[in-house]
Amino acid sequence: MLHSEEVWMKFSSFHSTSMVQQLLYRCYSKAGREDAKQKSYANGYAFLYYLQHGQSFYLTARTAPLSIQPVLLFYGMVQLLKACILTVDADYPMSSSVLAHGVSTRKQKKQNYNFFNDEVKVQKHGLFTHFSEKMFHVKHMAGEKFQMRSLLKRISELHELFEVYYGAKLSRKVHYDPFRQCILIPVTILDDYHMTFSHFISHVIPEWHWIQKESVEIEGNYIKAICTDQLKSLEHEPFMFDLSTKTYRLPTQREEIFQKQEVIFHYLLLYNLSMISRYETEWWSELLHSYSSEAYPFIHKFLSVTFEKVPFLLYEYLALTN
């Protein structure tokens, strides 16, 4: 069974107006809204319809040609995001400004276009800035740019491809022992970060509030640390969750160990790919049929990953609010 099939089965637990209204009521009550009851009833059906509409896009993408999958997956993600936003913003959408995509890209690509070097730029208003701030407390500056190569590197399921094609070791696999409730990080991470063990404990570990600081020690070829609670994919940055193997990874570059939520990167990549699919038909078709670009295996792999992972991540988000 595909991971996505399991997730859509879990999403079915929200296919009840009373269930959804109770969820929204709890969210709005926690936020201290005096109109929590009224808002939960007012937003209940919108929440349900967003989920159902999003699922329709994803299920259509499953059997659609690769050429139009980015469009279907992007708009499917948009609908799921709108449902999630309703748990943290009872007044959504308060104005039409939050309905725009919130990012832009150069529609007319330059000659000798290279997908890896392409960029998307953050706009002042729109869905991107709204969900980033409301759901993940991440603020983006208007004009901020994200490069495709950098975004692809933030998807852990693509790390093996980067290693095969470019010899780049982007992350180390982290072992989680649920019985001892501890994590085991390869000690080679110290060489990656150019740190001593004591420096790692004093400068990195303090950022991980879910680890017992006094428990950190070297055990064989690993750094062992006891967790204060069960490891969950959304709650334990900077670990990257690899859905295909259900394992965790830690970036090998120090500047990336305190990164943003992965949902943000999927949105930006899907936005640009959907725009390319719609407006750069010649380049897009050549990519899909001639296999002449190094970007092809990365794009192909990303689309198969995001099809599974975005519903998983957004269901996890809703489950954590429940």
C-alpha angles and dihedrals in degrees: 000000000000117000088238092058090055091049095049088052088054091047087059087075086074093054092101125085093214091050092049093045090052090050093050092044091056091048094049093043090053088052089055097244114162090204093053094126096048093045093048090055093043093051100038098091094041089054091051094046093049090054094046093046091048092050090051091056092049095047090049090050090056092070099024123108114269089244093071100030094098091059094049094044093048094052091042089055091047091057094048090048091054090056090050092048090057089065091061103026113046091181097055120169095029093161139009090250091078092055095070118092092253095221135069139199137194103274095196106056121214124251112276088024115197116200094204091059095044117113141204121210127215117239125213095248136023146083095301096058091038099054093038091057100035099042103030104018091238117142120204126198119231108255094028110144133212123198120218095231091053092047093050089053089060092064105086094202088066096054094093089055091053089050093049095046102033106015089241116152100205100171147008122232112247118209119218119202107199092187095057089028092226139122126231115208119190107253088227087080086081090063090047091054094037089234138135117232092254091050090050090053094048099041108029109025095057088066090060102078091178094066127085099240095205092053097065113115142141114263112182108301093347142075105231123205130172116231121224091218142005114303111250128183099236100038102053112065134194089042113094116219116223105206095190093062097019090232135125128242133197118211115245093217114081095213089061100049093093099049137158125265113288093233087071092058094048090053093052094046094046092047092055094042091050090051091049090049091053103037107022097053096150095051092040094050092047090051093052097044107033099039086211097136127077086220093069099080090045094049092044092049093045092053092052090047097047091048088064103028107049094058088046094051094045093047087051089052092053092044091055091054092049 
